[in-house]
């Protein structure tokens, strides 16, 4: 399964799950040692390009530092990608039109 090719709604669901995984460190603090690099890797796979790399670096720092795990970085990146970023919107519209033409 390629995280980058997930649909808009599936990316949201996966992102919400990954954000919830970040909260595990409040119960089991050593989990951050595993989750911080893993969340950065997953973020870079979900969102390609420069934006994904920047989000991955932010995700790593956010998960590695104590007491700021509450920030839902995957959800914020999803919102940015689909509602604030003009580049991704145009790409999404093109993909939707391709699907309509194929059907």
Residue pairs with C-beta under 8 A, 6 or more apart in sequence:
2 45
3 11
3 14
3 42
3 45
3 46
4 45
4 46
4 47
4 48
6 14
6 46
8 82
8 92
11 46
11 78
11 81
12 75
12 78
14 46
14 74
15 46
15 72
15 74
15 75
15 77
15 78
16 72
16 74
16 75
18 39
18 42
18 74
19 72
19 73
19 74
19 75
21 35
21 39
22 35
22 39
22 63
22 69
22 72
22 73
23 69
23 70
24 31
24 35
25 31
25 32
25 35
25 63
25 69
26 69
29 66
32 63
32 64
32 66
32 69
35 63
36 59
36 60
36 63
36 64
37 60
39 59
39 60
39 63
39 73
39 74
40 56
40 57
40 59
40 60
40 63
41 56
43 52
43 55
43 56
43 59
43 73
43 74
43 77
44 52
44 53
44 55
44 56
45 52
46 52
46 74
46 77
47 55
47 77
47 81
51 77
51 80
51 81
51 85
55 73
55 77
58 73
59 73
59 74
62 68
62 69
62 71
62 73
63 69
63 73
81 88
82 88
82 89
82 92
